[in-house]
Amino acid sequence: MNVLVLGSGGREHALSHKISQSPSLGKLFIAPGNAGTHQLGENVAMNIEDAAEVGAFVKANAIDIVVIGPEAPLVAGVHDGLKADAALSDLIVVGPRQAAAELEGSKDFAKEFMMRHNIPTAAYQTFTKDTLAEGQAFLETLDAPYVLKADGLAAGKGVLIIEDLDEAKEELKNMLVDAKFGDASSRVVIEEFLAGIEFSIFALTDGQGGYVILPEAKDYKRIGEGDTGLNTGGMGAVSPVPFFDAALRERTVKEIIEPTIKGLVKDNLPYQGFVFFGLINTSKGPKVIEYNVRMGDPETEVVIPRLESDLIDLFVAMHEGTLDQVDLQVNPQTAATVMVVAGGYPEAYKKGDTISGLRDFEATTVYHAGTKGTDEVVTNGGRVMAFTSFGADKDEALAKSYASIAEVSFEGMNFRKDIGFDL
């Protein structure tokens, strides 16, 4: 089968790497890809949010499966655009249709979905610039810290957690009136703060109520050691999660995963693809912080390597509605990934720095994120590479990743040295 993966990050490199191991694979294309995906298949320059351009490529290259990696093409309705072409009726598309992608495209939509299906989450209200005064008054009814979320897509940076009430009121104004996150913050969801430890669960669903649960993970969003500093797209991840025991798993499936999958069907939200549950384990049990409508990054770089089942077979089962018959095979070892980032990230950083020391490491897989080049590899993003290793436990896995990172360098290179510190 010929496969087209849309995206250019570490998530897409990890998915492409797993797809490349399938005996069912014919040709693999990645659009636009990066210096790592270049070694697995053919990188293709393409506007991945333009369904017509993607569809023309699919037909010209006899593509059987399109895997949509990032959220933007899903929210833009690329799946719908492809399926609107009668010639592509048999195409397998991994990723929900536009209506269902609103689970990530709009925080308010996701909250209403959870309320409708009695899925545990934080209490909230949504405000616009016309209701700024009401929003500031609502903040006064909450205890610190205060959680402000841009309603739309903000590249993982649209959530503010603020200790001071006056600062929270000012930031609400910055988001609504001064468009701190552009159109994404034309509406802002204010939530009660949930105390607990966060983790991520991933499922692949067939749109008919069938699903498989992938390995869980815990990621680290802050730039600084000890979870300090600014939020990033993610600085590292670990899978499995030690506190995700049988009891917590049972509650999570019963109270969150099952109602979500059934709710999608009940609300007629067409969803074939990955569901990302951003969860927090509170004193009152697991609650949903957010949904994403695709795999997370860098969680993909630990979750997908642990899969021992064939990914193409899973996508075919998803398309045929037989996921409930799949016996998912998972590596029991611990996978840990450490993200190496550009100096200055998540604020201003430069691109184009030469990366030296890259090679095929015996104990570590390097998933490229912000890179480009063929002979000489250079930085091309804030998050540059994810170093993933396996071990009997997280310490052994992380030691391998850090040893490999020590051999690689580029100007301004930065990474966290405490991934997994709280497990």
N, C-alpha and C positions, 0 to 999 in steps of 0.2 A: 504494500500500500504506500502511496506517495503522501507525505505529510508536510503541511505548511504551519510553522509556529510563528505567531505574531508577537513581536516584542524584542527588546535588546538588553535585558537585564540578567542578573544572576538567576532569577526564577526561570527565565526562558532557556538559559544555558543548561540548568539542571534538568528541566523537562526534556530538552533536546538530547541531552546525554543519555537519559533513560530510554527515550524513544529509539535512539541509535542502536541500542542493545537488542531490539526486538528482531527476531528472525522474519517477522512479517513486513519489515520496512523495505520499501523500494527506494525512492529518492526522498531526501530530507531538505527542505528549504526553510530558512529563518529570515524574517523580515522585520527590521533591518539587520538584526543580529549584532554580534560583536566579535572581537578577536578570538574569543574562545569557541563560539558557535561555528566560526569559519573552519575549524578543524573537524567538525562533525558533519557538515553539509554545505549547502550553497547559500551564502548571505545574499539577500535581494533588497535593493533600494525600493521602498514602497511607502506610500502614505497609508498606514494601517488603520486609519479612521475613515477611509474612503471605501465604502463597500463595493462600488463599481470597479475601482482599481484592483482591489483584492479579488473580486469575482472574475475579472478578465484573466488574472494570473492563474487562478484556480483552473479555469477552463483550458488555458493554453498549455498547462503542465499536468493535466489529468490528476489533480489533487483529490485524494479520497477523504482526508481528515484535515480540518483547520483547527488548531489549538490557539485560542485567543488568550494570551498571557496577561496583559495589563487591563485595568478597569476602563480606561478611556474609550477604546473601541466598542466595548460592551455597552457602556452608557450611551454612546453615539449611535447604537443600533446596527452595528456591522453584521451581527448574526441575522437580523431581520432582512437587511439589504441583500445578503447572499441568498437567503431562502425565498426572496421575492422573484428570483430568476428560476423559471421552470426547469431550465437545463441543469440546475444544481439541487434538484429535489432529493437525490440520494446522498448528498454531501453530509458527512458527519462534522458537526460544528461543536466544539467543546467550549461552553460558555453560554450563559442565559441570554434570552431575548431582552430587548430594550425595557419592556415593562417590568420584568423581574430584576433587571440590573439596577433599578431605582433603590433596591435594598442597600446598595452602596452609594448610588448617585445622590440620594437624599436621606440625611439623618432623620428628618421628620417623617418621611415615608416609612423608614425602618421602624421607628418608634411606634407609629400607628399600627403597623403589622404586628409587632410584639404585643401591644395592648389587645388587639383583636383576637389573638390566639393564646392569650394568657401565658406568655413567655416571660419569665422573670428578668427584669431590667430596672435601671434606676428611674425614679420619678423625674419628670421633665416638663418643660414648656418651651414653645417655639416663638421667636419674636422677629420682627422686621424693623427697619428704621422708623416706620410710622408708630411702632409700639415700643420704642426705646425706653420711655419713662416707665412703662409697665414692666419691662424686662429688668430695669434697675431696681424697681420695687420688689420684684420676685426674688432677686438676689438677696435682699434684706431678710427674706423669710427662711433662707438656707443657712446651714452652718458651714464654716470654712473647712476645707478648701472648696473653691468654686470652679465648676467645670463648664467651659464655653466651647461649643463645637460648631464650626462652620457647617452649614447644611449640605453644601455641595462638595465636589472633589477638590482637595487642596494638597495633593501629592503627599499625603500622610502627615502634613504639618498644620492642619487646621484645628487642632485641639489645644486649648490652653487650660492649665490647672493652676489656679491663683489662690494664694493664702489670704491676701488683703482685700477687704470688701471694696474700698475706694478704687483700688487698682483694677478689680474685676469690673466695676462700673465703667471705668475709663476704657478698658479693653473692649467691653461690649460696644461702646460708642465707636471705637476704632474699627471694629469689624463691620458694624452695620452702616455707619454714616461715612466713614473714611475708606471703606472697602479694603481693609487690611489684607484680605485673601481674595480680592477681586469679586467676581460674581458669586464665588463659592460662599461668601459670607453675607450675601444679601438677606439671608435668613440665618438665624443663630439658634441652636438648641442649647438651653441651659439645663444642666442635670444636677441632681444630688450627687455628691461624691461617694463612691463605693470603696470601702476599705477592704483589703484582702490581697491575695496574690494572683497575678494574671497568668493566663495560659491560652493556647490556641488549639482549636479542634478543626479538622478538615474532613469534609465528606464529598464524595462524588455521587451525584444523584441523576436519575434517568428521566425525571419529569413526570413519572407515573407513580411516585411513592416509593420506588426502590432506591436503595443507596448502599454504599459501603463507607465505613469510617476509616480514614487514613490515620497513621500515627500522629499523636499529639506533639506539641512543641511549646517551648517558652522562648520568646525573643526579648531583646534588650534594645529599647528605643532611644535612650538618652546618649548623648555624645560622651559624657564623662563617666569615670569610674564611680561605682556606688550608685549608679542611676542618677547622676547629677547633670546639670547643664541642659542645653536645648534638645528638643525632640528631633530625631532623624527618621529616615526610612527604615532604620534597623541596623544595629551594630554587631549582631551575632545571635545565635539560637542554639538550643539544646533539645534533643529528642531521644528517648522518652522523658517525661516529666515525673520525677519520683513521687510527688504527692498525688498524682492522678491515679488513685488506687481503684479497686473494684467498686467500692461504695460510691465514690465520686463519679466514676464512669457511668454507673447505673442511673444516678440522679440526672446527670447531664443528658444522657440519651432520652430518658423518660420526660424530663421537664423542658428540654431545649431542642434537642436534635429532632426527635419524632414530631413535636408540634410544628417545628419550622418546615420540615419536608412535607407534612400533611397540609400545612397552611398554604404553601405554594400551590399545591394541587387544587385546594378548596377555593383559593382566590383567582384561579385560572391565570397564574403567572408562569409562563412557559420557561422551564428551567432544566436544561441538560448541561451539567458542568460541575465545577468545584464550588462548594459553599465553605466559606471561611467564617468560623465562629470565634470572635474575639471575646473571651470570657474572663470572669474574675470569680475566685472562690471566696465568698464572704462568710461571715459567721452564720448567715441564714441560708447558705448553700450557693450553688453556682448561679451567676447572672450574666446576661449578655451586655457587653460594653458596645459592641458594634458587629455588623455583618460586613464582610467583603464578598464580592461575587466572583472571586478568582483565588488562586493560591497566594499566600503571603510571601513576602521577601524580607528577610532572609530565611524564613521558616522552610520554604521549598527546598533550600539547600541542605536541610537535614531530614525532612520528611520523605521526599522523593528518593534519595539514595537508600533509605531504609526499606523501600518497597522491593520485594523480590518477585512480585507478580509482573507480568508483561503489560506495559502501559497501553500499547495499541489494543491488546485484547480487552482491557478495561474500557477503552473508549468505544469499541465495537459493542460490548455488553450494554454500555450506557445508551447507545443508539438503538439497540434492539429491545431495551426495557427488561434486561435479564440480570441487572446488578444484584438483585436479591438472591441469585443463585451462585454468586462468586464467593469463593473461599480465598480471601486476601492473604497473601504470604508476606510476612514482615520480618526483617532482620532484628533479632532480639538485642543486639548490641546497642550502645549509645553512640549517636552521631552528634558532633558539635561543630559549629561553624563560627569563624571569626571574620568580620568584615573589615577590610583594609580600605581606608577612605583618604580623600585628598585633604591636604592642609587647608584649614579654614572652614571646611564643611561642618555643619549644614548651612553656614552663611557663605560669603563669597569665596570662591576657590578657582584655581586655574586648571586648564586642560592642556594636553599635549606634552606632558612630561614623560620621558622615556622610562619604561619599567625594565629593570635589570634583574637577573637571577632567576627568572622563570624557567621551570623545567618540569618534566613529569616526575613528581615526587612519589616515592614508593608508598608512603603512608597517608598522603593527603591528596584530595582532589581540589583543584583550584577552579571555581566557577567565576567566570568573568562577568562583570556587571557594567562598569563604565570604562570600557577599553575599545580601541580600534587598532587596525593595522594587521599585516600579515607577517612580513619578515621582522619588522621592528614594531613592538607593541607599545602604545602610548596610552596615557590616561585620557578618558573622554567623558568623565562624569564625577559626581561627588563620592558615590560609593563605587569603588574601583574593582575589587575582587573579594570573593568569599572563599576562605580556606576551610574545607570540610574534612574531618577525620573520624574514624571509628575507634572505639575502645571498649573495654569491659565496663568502664564507668566514665562519667564526664571528665574526670581529671586526666585519665589516660588519653582520651580523645583530644582534649584541649591541648595537652602537652605536645602531641604530634602536630597539631595545627600551628601552635606558636613556634615550634622548631622549624617548620617549613617557612613561616613568615619571616623568620630571622635571615633567610637566604635571599629574600626579595627586597628590592628598594626602588624608590623613586622620590623625587624632591617633595618634601612636606608630608610624606606618608605618615598616617596616624591610625591607631587601632586601640580598642579597649583591651586591657590585660586582665580583666576580672569577669569575663563572660561566665555565667553559671554561679556567680558568687553567693546567690541567695537560695540555692537549692540544697 
